[in-house]
Amino acid sequence: MTLKDYDRFYRSDPDFFEFPERLADTSGRLSAVLGEPPAGWERTDHGWWVALRPRAVRVPAQGWLVHVSVALPYVARAAEVVRGFCVLRGIPVDVVRSLDAARALAGEHADRLTCGDLMTLHPAGETQLAEALGELGALLDALPGPYVPGGLRHRTGPLYVRYGSSGALRCPEQPAAYGAGDEPRLVPALERPDGTLVPENRRPVFRCPDWVGLPEFLRPDLEALHAAPDEPLPYRVRRALKVTTGGGTYLAEDRATGALVVLREARPHAGLDARGDDAVTRLGRERAVLGRLAGLDCVPRVLGHHVRAGHHFLALEHFEGRSLAEAAAAAFPLTSEARAAEEAAAYADRSLAVVARIASALRELHARGVRLGGLSPDDVLVRPDGRVVLTCLATATDLEDDRAPALGEEGFTAPPGLRGADATAYLLDALRLWLLLPVPHRSPATLRVLAATAEELYPLPAGFGARLLAGLLPKPAAHGAARGDDHAAMLAAEDLNWPAVRDSLVAGIHAMATPEREDRLFPATPAGPDSLGGHAFGYGAAGVLYALHRVGAGVPDAYAEWLVAAAARDTDARPGLYDGLHGVALVLDLLGRRGEALAVLARCRPAEARVIRPDLAGGKAGIALNLLRFARVTGDAALHEAALRTAGELAALLTAGPLAARPGVPPPCGLLHGAAGIALLFLHVYEETGEGRWLDLADRALGHDIDRCTVGKDGALTLFDGTHHLPYLHGGSSGLAFPLQALLRHRPGDAGAATLAAVRDTCRALYVRNAGLLRGRAGAIATLAALDGHGGRPGAAVRTQVRRLAWYAHSYRGHLAFPGFRMLRLSADLATGSAGVLLALGSAFEGDAAAGRVPVLPYLDPRPLPRRAEERR
């Protein structure tokens, strides 16, 4: 997942991550897809589209496809024409289900590859393809529409052709497309003449497979595509700075002078915003605004405007410098208590001075009748001499306009009802708070905590927090009214009322449950571009039920039954511990459903043979640990033998050296995906067998990950994953604490003890962006609790980190809830949301492994726990 991958999950629900296809558009369905299908036809909903299929015709697994792309005003008309033509000719077709769906497919945050793909015909062969292009072209050629990336445009109309898959064949995606710790997703595939499967080409350029000949009637279209423009752009693109559905922003150079320019591209009918305006319309408005602001040194000069193949390009003055977001990240002082004490005052002075310069620039805009509706830190350039430049004016509007912007980044847009200076004051206050404490917030209670925390951490002018709240809170809330359920204050209290917090978190999880839905039991953070919720342990229902069970909360039978049914529905489930059926089997057994757990475990066995990953999350180490446990509680010797056999395979792998990288990605590392998780397995096998060689192997495995740790200028010990220096439980230095602590119990050593002490110090970090267990503050709490052995009475470091959980606290239906990764939507999952926070707090306030409790996550403590009477029998 890249950060941009999350954008599509914010559009359909204001509270939770949600598939965009779940947009509520039932009342606006197109007449072309409503009603009963014609005699002999079938109608099926799938995603944004409705599939119409003649029963007597089989859709080929692969072949030529025709995409129909029209602008919004013409969608309903085109859908009727296409439906009528396909019914007459017996051609299977997919039709976009509604105007809202069509708008979403062409939206600025949509997938570029589906932009304009509103209707798709599946002709039976080249003859039917030619007939469709000829007859439909005559009916629709006058209609405008967005370009379909990856398609070959037929003549100048709205029809595009490509050779593709119907989805019947699937194969693993290319290695560079997935991370070192991830199994490749199965993606639509094409079959070569020799029978091998290759991923379908979904790049934004037309390409015919090398074994497929281009029909002669498409040759003129290909020649038109490759024809040199009559007048090339006077700029040469060096690199893309940002690419969206509506176009892109590029660093380019003037072909004549070599001078650098910023080139903004806008595609017609694409990149639609909330009001339906496309990227070209917005670029035109921005160009007009820049004309009004000509002569100001706080905005770039317009150097040229060009139109090529319908795409608009605006050339803007280039400035040296870096964005405010980059400058703030480089200087941010809250990475440790020591660094904050030394640098916070100077950083606060510089930050407020930068905001003052931005305020001055915005006053210059006001003087010319312009105000901004949104202002992100990425849209402010800080020049080497300290001056600021407003690099994006897409939300610029007249001073008297009080509408919320139709496009912008959450948290950095003015709310509706604010004009001129009031809207600008709101944007400046949002920037001030973000620079001091960059934690996304969506509730007044959280905002109050953040403002108070900023005053606590920085030497700020008197009354700073109150003025900030007055500017950012709705007026009744700013004056103390309508405070509502202040769960942030509950967490920020000096002495935490753990039973009250636990009960509120549990009630919030129950309030978010949707057992009536088959795709998810609880809302979650997306685990992949097409993965949200489901049954898995890490990001799905199994992990939430595990958390409820661990803190002694009741798990309704309906939840367990949902989990059983969801696992049964997944006919191609992964077998892994965190991402597949092994995690489901573990949770069902803990809930007292051993028969169903063993049935799920039996389903895993054929798939286990295909697993190539060695890791804890979804690979062999996690599977072997679970087999060891089930062998122990059932007495099944075959499970025990399988676990030890897998451990032997991993021993040979680790003896050969560090885990190898796959093409295009760094070597895997950390607890869930690297050698540290494999070390846990070796430690468990040592406890099981008493053979010292397993301790040697655990030491060697841990050493591979410890060797990749570095100490930053703030003293934090982090694990370098090839791109980032990470302190987290998931894949950073915190995750090393659990196997290292277990190893040191058997083999004390100064070097290991020093590493463990450094991890403990790192877990006391002052600023952590996310709340969650695997990549956030809850993970630091769980690690500190395990290292300090508190026996249910957490130490000062744990209590401090628990109070800082108030930074992220939200209320949902009157109960405590937490946002998932990136902090913009609520989540109940174990990895990022409320269930993970519940587990971390439970590990801190309800005892530790020495007191007979299991650790925060399964298998993190290799010491054998006392067996229950049932297990002894």
C-alpha positions, 0 to 999 in steps of 0.5 A: 500500500502506498499512501495514495492507495488509501485515498479511494477508501475515504469516499463512501463513508464519513466514519470508516474506511470503505470500498468506494463501490459501496457508495449509496447510489441506489436511487440514482441507478441508470434506467439502462441497468434497472428492471428485468433483463431481456429474455435469455439474458442475465443481470449481475452486479459487480462493483461499479458496473452491472453485467448483462450476459446472454445465456447462450454466449460464453464470455471468452477468458481473453480477447479484444474489449471495447470501452465506451467513455463519455462525459457525465452529461451523456452517460445515461444516453450512451448507456441506453444506446450501448445496451440496445446495441448489445442486446440486438447483437448478442454481445455481453456488456458491462454498464456503469450502474449510476451517474454517481458511480460514473462521477466516482470513476472519473474522480480526482482520487479514483484509479487512473486505469478505470477512469472513463471505463464506463461501459465494456463490450466483450465481442466474440472475435475480430468480426464482431469487434469490427461491427461494434466499432463501426455501428456504435461509432456511428451512433456515439462518435459525437459524444465527448469523454475522458481518455481511457488509459491503456486503451487505443482510441478508435477514430476521434470518438468515445470508443477505446480498444484493448486486448484484455482479460475477462477476469476468468484467468488469474496469476500472481502479479509481477514481483516489483509490485509487492513488498518483501513481506507480502505474498503476490496478489492474484491479478487478471491474467492472459494466457500465452500460446504455450499455456503460461499465464502472465499478468494483464497489461494495465499500464496507462499506455496501449500495448498489444500482447506480443503474441496477438496480431493487431487487426488491420482495421485498427492500424489507422488508430495505432498510427494516429496514436504514434503520430508525432504532434504537429507542434511538440511541447516547448518543454522536456519533462524531467520527472513527475512530481505528482500524478492523479486521475486528472493529470499530473505535475512535472518538473520540466525544462524549457527546450530553448533555454534549459530553464526549469519550469513546473508543468501542470497537466489537466485532462478533459472530463477527468479528475472530477471534484465534488461539484463535477468540475474536471481538471481542465476547468480547475486549471483554467480557473487557476490560470485566471487567478494567477493572472489576477495575482500577477506581480506578487512574489508569493505565487508563481508566474505563468510562463505559458499555456498549451493544448496538445491532444486535448490535454492542457498544460500550464507552465509555471515559474520554478522556485528553489526550495522545499515544501513546508511538509518536507522542511517541517519533517526535517526539523521536527524536534519531538522525536525524543524527550531530550531533543524536544528539551533542546530544540522545541523552543527554536522550532516553535519560533521558526514555525510560527514565523513561517506561518506569519509569512504565509499569513502575509502572502494570503493578505496579498491575495485578499488585497486582490479579491482572492482567498484560498479554500484549502492550504496543505503543507505540501502546497507551500514552498519555503525558499532558501531565504525564508520567503514562501510561495503558494504553489497550488491555487486550485482552491482559490475563489472570491473573498465572498465565497463561503462554500467548502472547496470541492477538492482538498486534503482533509484537515486543511480545508476551510469549513462551509460558511466562512468567508474571506479573512475568517476562512484564511484564519481557519487555514492558518490555525490548522497549519499552526497546530499541524506544524507543532503537533502533526496528528490528524483530528476529527473531534472537538475533544481530540482537538482540545487535547492536542492544543493543550499538549502543544502548550505543554511541549512548546514555550508558546505565547500566553493564550495560544491554545485558547486562540487556536481552539477559538479558530478551529472549533465550531463556535458552541464547542469553542465556548465550552458547550456541546462537549459531548463524550470526552473520551480523550480526557478519560485517557489523559487523566493522571490515574487511568480508570482501566475498567472504565476505559476497557468497557468503553473500548469494548462497547465501541467495538460492539457498536461498530460491528456489522454481522449482517455484512458478509465482507466484514464483521468490523470496520478496518484499515485497508490491508491492500488495494483490494483488501478491507475487513474480512476474517484474517487476524491482522486486519479482520474479524479474527484479531478483534475477537482475539482482543475481546477474549484476551481482556475478558469481554464477552464474544457473542456467538453470532461473531464466532459464527460469522467468522466460521462462515466467512472462512468457509466462503473464502475458497482461495484463502491464504493459510497464514497466521496473520493473513489467513486461516491459521489465525482463524483456527487459533481464535476459534480454539481460544473461544472454545470451538475446537471442532470448528478450529480443527476443521479450519486447520485441516483446510490449511494443510493443502495450501501450506505446501504452496507457502514460500514465505518464511515469516511470522505474518503469513509464512512458514514461521507463523504456521509452524508456531500454530501447528506446535500449539495445536499439537500440544493441546490435541496430542496430534503427533502429525501436527508436531512432526509437521511443525518441527519439519518446517522449523528445520527448513527455516533453520537451513534457510537462516544458516545460509545467511540473511533473508534474501530480497525479492526483485524490486524490494528490500530484504524482509526484516522485523518481527512479522516479516523478517528473521525476528519472527523466525527466531521466535519459532526457534525459541519455541522449539527450544522450549519444546525440545531442550536442544541447544542448537535452536538457541544458536539458530535464534541468536543467529536469526535475531542477529540478522535484524539487529545488524540492520538497526541504527541509532539516530541523532535523537538516540532512537534505535530503529530498524532500517527496512531499506527505505525507512528507519522504523521503531514499530512492533510490526517491522521495526526495533520494538518487535525485536524486544520479544524474541531478544528478551526470551533469548537473554533469559537463557543466554545473558549477554551485555550486547543483547541487554544494551540493545534491549535497553535501547529498545526500551528508550525508543519506546518512550518516544514523545511523538508517534503519528498513529495510535495502532498496535503494529505501527503506532503508540499502542505497540510501544505501550505493549513493548514497554509493558512486556519489558518492565514486567509490571504485574498489572501496575504499569510504570511511569513510562507506560502511564505516560504513553497511555496518557498520550493515547488521548491524542487520537481518541474519538467517540463513536455512538458514545463510546471510545474508539480509535482511528486506523492507519493515517488517522482519518477513519475509525477502525476496529482491527487489531493491527491499527485500530481499537482492538489493538489499543485494547490489547496493548492496554490490557497487557499493561493493566492486567498482568504479564507473562510472569503472572501467568498471562499470555503476551499481547500477541500470540507466541511472543513469549516462548515460555510454556504457560501453565496448561489448563485442566482440559489440555492436561487431560 
